[in-house]
Amino acid sequence: MYTSPVDDILFTLKHIAGLEGDASVDADIVEAVIWEAGRFCDATIAPAAARGDREGSKLANGEVRSPSGWAEIYRSWAAAGWNGLAAPVGAGGQGLPHRLQIAAMEIWNGGSMAFALAPMLTAGAAEALAAHGSDALKARFLPKMVSGEWTGTMNLTEPHAGSDLGTLRTRAERRDDGTYRIFGQKIYITWGEHDFTDNIVHLVLARLADAPEGTRGISLFLVPKFIVNEDGTLGARNDLFCHSIEEKLGIHASPTCTMIYGDGRFGEEPGAVGYLIGEENRGLACMFTMMNNARLAVGAQGVAMAEAATQGALAYARERRQGKAPGANPGAATASPIIDHPDIARTLLTMKALTQGSRAITYLCAEAVDRAHEAEGDAKRHWQDRAALLTPIAKSFPTDVGVEVASLGIQVHGGMGFVEETGAARLLRDARIAPIYEGTNGIQAIDLVTRKLPLGNGAHVRGLIDELSAIATAVPAGEGDKAAWGGTAARLDKAIGALITATEWLQSELSGGRLTTALAGATAYQRLFGLVLSGVLLAKGAGVSVDDGRQAQRIALARFFAENLLGETASLADAILHGADSLEAARIALN
């Protein structure tokens, strides 16, 4: 069973994500929050994960019932104050750094990704409301969303329109009292209906009749399940309901709902009562506040799935005995633990290195979010650009890793991994949605190349690469008493060189108007960037000397990553520079 990796999380927060020595954060609070989050998860959330997967959430008469005991777990979780870690103090939150919230999100997801989706979306909805809602809306809804008494959702997708939001058809009609009536259908609404709380606050994208075409004509509305009276009490049921829930590959305990708005089932007249967030026809900009929050949180889901899969595979490999490993006593009566076989050790180290590299990337991005929030002037712009640049990588690389590592975990288990008994299969089933969530990883790659590489006329990405180079330069060359580092420094230097070459080539293609060739290499570039970040950040952490007796392990893992995984960067760079022509030529094979 999953155990929260508190020591690894704290080390990454302090020594890679900049919390060590940060005067704005009390070190004792950081440790207390992470240790207590781990304790709660290990005692309550993680033990319920398998049961939740078996039972799933069920829909009957428009109401969803979560797996047995799950509502009670959620209420205990909310009552402990976990929902408001990074929320504003004025709204009842604790105002702690976003880094702590992302670390806690990793812990909740490691215990059960299906469970953690509800608070993840609530946090994002609360952030969007806090940033763009009117004072009246915030006063009425925000405190109970921050406390977790009410949950929040994000309603974007429609049956005919996935990521192409410009074609959405859900409509909004103005009313004389300043409210709106919402009509339409939304699909894939995570935790759109449930029994955790007595109210659910939906953030819904819709279009007014006189709105411009495309994404410029989208507005954002707050649409509660129950109308909230001026005194804060719940009033009538709003005209919305869950029509069905999806039968999914994974995250069975999380209800993925088809929501119907405004068909006349509830209320005196058809139309779900909605309240405008922000300005008319500017809803997508408001929703991006929530989506960017969610993208980083989904990255943490990938880390969590990889961590859980690695833990399970390691435990199994230490116990499972098969064959005689090289160097084993040939006269021994028992077979060797499979962890002693070189190929299994290689697989496990690959899982562990990718997991820890992904964690470092997500926490580094969360640090940029925190710095942007704290800074002013040019410094604020710098950190905003850093968060913008890192977000697509922090969403895509860890979620791809989550699937990759969960699959490797099944391989380590062998046949036992392919049956449900060990739980390895559940992790792969759950992890597979994360590369699709919140803008597929292909869309993240498009965003990275077309919108983030040009930041500051290309200067920002070059600045980040210079920072990575400076870290790599400090890595020992692996000579004399530094032999434990092996070829780490040289491999990092070569991988960073591949990143520089690919970055400059893509920027040249974009400036020359050759968008097709640039996009042909976008996904490969995103992977390349994630590998380089992982390798450099693992080396950075390995260079930190702390009195925990684990520095030798960190050096060994950083070296393993550099000498076994960074070689992929050369082939990725080659595909970026030379793959576009063959892609276009090969289109005939799709006919």
N, C-alpha and C positions, 0 to 999 in steps of 0.2 A: 504493500500500500504506500501511496505517496506520503512523504514527510517533507514539510516545508524546508527548503535549503537556506535557512536563516543566515548561516555564516557566509555563504557565497553571496547572498543578496547584500548583506551589510558591507562586505568587502568591496563589491562593485559600486555601491552607493558612495562609499567614502573615498575610494582611491581612483575610481575611473569617472564617476559622475559628479565629483567635486564637492561632496558634502563634508569631507574631512577639512577642518579648519574654516568652514563657512560660519562666520560670526552670526548670521541671521537665523541659524538653526541650532538648537540645543542638542548636543550629541547624545545625551541621556534620553531625550524624547525620541530621537531616531531609533535607538536600540530598543526602547520600551515598545514602540509601536510595532516594529517588525517582529520582535519576539512574541508579543501578544497576538498579532495577526497569525503567526505560525501556530501558536497554541490553539487558537480558536479553530483554525482550519483543520488541523490534524485531529482534533477531538470531535468535531461536528460535521464539517463539510465533506472531507475526504471519505469518512466511513459511509456516507449516504450516496456516494457517486454511483456505485454499481447498482444499488437498488433503484436509483432514479433512472438509470439506463434500461433496466429490465421492465419497470412499470410504465415509464413514460408519462407524459401529461395526456389527459383524456378530455374530450369535448362532449358535453351532453346538454341539450336545450340551451345552447348559446353560452354555457358557462364552462370554464376550464378548471379541472381539478388536477393539481400537481401531485407528484408521487407522495406516498405516505411519509409524513414527518417533515416534508420540505417546507411547508408554510411556517411551521414552528421554528425551524432552523433560521429561515429568513428573518422572522420577527425578532429572534434573539440576536441575530447579527445586526439588525438595524438599531435595536435598543442599546447595543453596545457602542453606538456612535460611528460605526465604520463607514457609513454612507457619506459622511461629511468631512472626510479627512482634509481635502484640499479646497473645500467650498469656503466662500467668504464668511468671516466671523459674524458679520452683520446679518447674515441669513441663517445663523445657527451652526455654521461649519466651524472647523478648527483652523482653517487658514494655513495648513502645513504645505510644504513644497509639493509640486506635482510629482517629483521623483518618488516621494513616499507613497503617493496614491498608485503610481504605476507599479511599484514594488509590491504593494498590497494586492493589486489586481493580479499580478503574477501568482501570488500565493493562492488567492481564491480560485483562479483558473486551474492551477495545479491540483487543487482538491476536487473541483468539478467545473469544467468549462460551461456545462449547461446551466448550473446555478449562477455562475459569475456573470453571465450575460445580462441578467436583470439589473444588478447594480451598475454594470458598465454603461448601459444605455441611460439609466437614470442620471448618472453623473454627467453624461454628455448633454442630456436635455436640460438639466439644471444650469449647466454652464452657458448654453445658448440663451436660456431665458434670462439669466443674470446679465449677460452682455447686451441683449437687444430688446428685452421686454420693457413695457412701461412700468412705472412705479406701482401702479395699481395691480397689474398682473403679478409682479414680483411679490408684493405684499400678500396676495391671496394664495399663491401657489408655491412660491420658492421655499419657504421654511419647511413645509411638509415633504417636499421633494428632497431637500438637503438631509432631513432627518431620516428619510427612508420610509416614512409613514405612507407616502404615495410613490409609485414608481413612474418612470417616464419611458416613452418609446420614440422611435424615429420612423415616420411614414413617408417613404419616397417611391418605392417601386410599384408599378402597375402591370397588369398582365401583358400589355403590348409594349411596355417600355421598361427595360432594365436600367442600365446606366445612362441611357439617353433621356435625361429628365426633361429636355425641351419639348418632348411630345406628350407629356402627361395630360390627362383629361379630367382629373378630379377638379370640380369647379366650386367656386365660392360666390355667394351672393350677398351684397351689402344689405343691412337692415338699418332702420332709422335710429335704433338705440345704440348704434356704434358697434354692434356685434355683426357676425357674418353667419351664413348658413352654408354648410359644407355637404357636397354630394359627390359620391364616387366610390371606387373600390381600390384598396391597397393590398398588395400581397407581400409575403415574406416578412411579416411584422413580428419580430422577436419579442416574446412575452407581451403580446398585444392584448391578451386576456389571461387572467390567472386569479388565484385565491390567496396570494400573498398579502395584498393590501385592499382597503375598501374603496380606493379610487386609483385610476390610471390616467396619467396626463400624456396625451398623444400630441406630438408635434407633426403637423400634416402640411405637406406642400400641395397647393391648389392654385387654380388660375381663375382670375376674374374675367367676366365676359368681355370687357374692354381692354384687356391686357395685351401688350405686344406679343408677337409670336416668339417661340423659342424660350430659352432660359431667361431672357430679359423680362418675361411676363409671369414669373412665378412668385407667389407670395407664401409666407409661412404663417400658420395658424396654430394656436394652442386649443386643443379640443379635448375636454375632460370626459371621462366615462360618466361621471355624475356632475351636474352643475353645482358649483360651490356658491353658497349664499354669502352675502356681504359680511355676516358674522363668522364666516369660516366653516359653518356646518354644511353638510351635504344635502343637496336638494334633489330635484327630479333626475331620473335617468336620462342621459342625453341620447340623441337618435343615432346610435352607432352600436354595432355588435360584431362578434366574431362569427363568421359564416362557417369556417372550417379550419382545421389545423393540418399541416403537412405531415405525411409519413416520410421521414428523412433517413438518410444514411447514418447519421449520428446525432449527437446532442438531443437524444430522445426526450429527456426530461424538460427541455426548453420548448414551450409551445410556439411554433412558427405559424402565425395566423393570417388568414384572409379576412380583412376588416371591411365592413360595409358601412358607409356613412350616408345618412339622409334618405333612407328608403321608407320612412314613416312608421317604423316599428315602435318607436318610443316618442313621446312628446305630443304636444297639441297640433303641430304641423310638421310636415316632412322637412328634414334638414337638421344636421348636427350643429349645435351652437358652437361657433369658433370665435377666438379672439386674436386679432392681428398681432404678430410679433414683428417689430421693426416697421418698415414702410411697405406699402403696396408695391408689388413687382420687384421687390428687393429681397425676396425670401431665400433665394439660394445663397446669398452672401451670409445671411443669418444662420442657415443650416450648416454652412461650412464650419462654423465654430464647433458645432456638435460633431461633424464628420471628422475633422482633424483630431479632436479629442478621441473619437472612437478608433481612428486609424492607428494611433499609437497604442491604445489599449488592446486592439486586435494583435498588434505586434507582440505585446506581452502574453497574449494567449498562445502564440506560437512558441514563445520561450517556455511557457508552462507545460505545454504538451510535450516538448522535447525533454524537459527536465523530468517529467513523470515517466516518460518512456525510458530514459536513461537509467533512472533509479530502478525500474522494474527489471530491465535487462541485466544490470549489474548484479542485482540480488539473485536472479535466476542463474547467471553464469557462474556465480560463486558456489552454488549448490549442486547444479547439474553436473554429473560426471559421465564422461564418455571418452573412450580411447586413451592412448598414452601420449601426453604432450612431449615435445622435445625436451630432453634433459630429465624426464621423469625416471624414477627407479624402475627399470624393466622388470624387476622381481616383485614389485608392489602388487598386493592382491586386489587393490581397487583401481578403477580408472581415474584419470585426472579430471579435476574441475575444468569445464570448458573454457573458463577465463584464462587458463594456462596455455591454450592453443593460440599461436600467433595471429591467426586470422580473426578469431573472436576478440582478442585484445585490440587489434587494429580497429575493428568495428566499434567496440565500446569507446575507444579513445576518440574516434571520429564523432560519435554521438556527443560525448562530453565536451569536446572542443567546440563543435558547432553550437551547442547549447550555451556555453559560457560566452562565446563571441556574440551570439544574438542578444543575450542579456545585456552585455556591455553597450551594444548599439542602441537598444531601447532606452536604457537609462541615460545615455549620453544625449539623446534627443529630448528626454524629459528635462535634463539639466538646461538645455537651450530654451525650453519653454519657461522654466523658472527664471532664468537670467533675463529673458525678454520682458517678463512681467515686472521685474525689479528695476530694470535699467531705465535711463532717460536719454533723449537726444540720439546722437549717432550710435551710442552703445546699444540702445534699444533696437535700432534698425538692424545692427549687426546680428544680434541674437535672434531677432525675428527671422532674418534671412537664414540663419543657421538652423533654426527649427524647421523652416520651410524646406530647406535642402535635405535635411535628415529624415523628415517624416515619411516620404515614399519608400526610402530604404528601410527605415525602422518598422514599417508595416509589412513590406514584401519579404525581405530576407528572413526574418524570424519565422514568418508563417510558412514559407517554403521549407525552412529548416524543420519546423514542427512536423510537417508531413514526412520529410525525408528521414528524420530521426525516429519517428514512430514506426515507419516501415522497417528501418533497420532493427528496431526493437523486436518486431515480430520475427525477423530473420534470426536473431540471437536465440529466441525461444524455440526456433524450429517449428515442428508440427504443433507444439503446445501454444505457439503464438497465434495460430490460425483458428483456434477455438476460443470461445468466450471465457473459459474458466480462468485464464491468467489475467485478463483485463488488458492485454496488449492490443487486441483487436479494437477494443472500444476507443483507445487513445488515437489510433489511426482514423477510425470513423469520425471521431469528434474533430480531430485536427484538420480534416480535409476541407471543411467549410471556410477556414480562416483565410486562405489565399483568395477566396471569392468575396468575402465580406468587405464592405466599405470601399468599393472601387476595386475591381479585380487587380491582381498583381501586374497584369499587362497594362492596365490603365495607370497604375502607379509608375510604371516604367516610362510611359508616354509623358506623364506629368514631370518626372525627374528630368528627362532629356529636353523637353520643349519649354518648360516653364521655370525649372530650378537651375539648370546649367547657365542660363543667361542672366541670373541675378547679379546685379552690379556690373553689367556688361561682361559677365564671366569671371569677374575678379573674386567673387565669394568662394566658388568651388576651388579656385586655385589657392586661395588662402587656407582653406581646410586641408588641401593636399599638402601644402607647405607645413602645416602643423603636424600632420601624420609623418612627414619626412623627418621632422625634428625629433619626434619620439623614436622613430626607427634608428636614427643616427646615434642615439644614446644607448642602443642595445649592444652589449659586449660582442666582440667579434668571434668568440668561441675558442680562444687560445689560452694556453696555460691554465690558470685556476678558473678561467671562464669557460672551460670546455663543456660545461653542462648546457650552454646555449647552442652549441653545435653551429649549424649554418643559418641560424635564425636571422641574423643581421643581413646577410647576403640575400636571402630569400625575400625578406621584406623589401629590400632595396629594389630587387627585380620586379616584384609585384607592384610597387608604387610606380615604377617606371612604366609598366603596362597600363596602369590607370591614367597616368599623365598622357601617354600616347593616345589612348582611346578618348579621353576628355577633349584634347585639342582637336582631334579629327572630327568628333561630333560637333564641336563648336564651329569648326570650319564648314561642315556640311550645312548646318543651320544658317549660318551667316550668308552662305551661297545660295540659299533657297532650295537646297536638295533635301526636303523633308522626308521623302520616302526612304532614302538611303539611311538617314539618321534613325528613323523609327524602326528600320529592319534590325538594328543593333541595340535597341533600347532595353529589352529584357536581359540580354547578355551583359550590357553595361551595368544594369542594376545589380546583377549577381556579382560582377567583378568588383563593384564598389563595396558591396557587403562583405565579400571575402577579405578585401584589403583592410577595411575597418576592423573586422574581427581579428585578423592577424596582428595588427598594430596595437589594438586595445588589449589583447591578451598579453602581448609583450610589455605594454605599459604596466599592467597589473603585476606581472611577474617581476618587474624591476623594483617593486615596492617591498621594502623590508619591514615586516611587522612581526611581533613576537607571538605568532600562532603556530609555528612549526610546519607551515605548509608552503613556504616559498619554493622549496625544491620541487614540489608537485606543480606549482604554477609555472616555473621555468620549463619543466619537462613538457607540460601541455602546450605552452606557447611554441616550443621547439617542434613538437609533433605537428601542430597546425601549420607552421611555416614550411616544414620539410615534406609534409604529406598532402596538404590541402591547397596551399597557395600556388602550386604548379598549375592549377586550373586557370589561373588568371591569364597566362600566356595564350592559351587556346581561346579564351573568351575575347581577348583583345584582337586576336587574329580574325575571329568570326565577325566582330564589330567592323573592322576595317575592310574585310574582303567578302563578307557573306551576302551583301545586298544584291549583287548581280545574279548570283545563283538562286536566290530566293525568287526574284522576278522571273527568271528563266524557268524555274521549276513549277510555276503556277499551272502550267499545262497539265501537270500530274494530278491536279485537283479536279480536272474536268472528267 
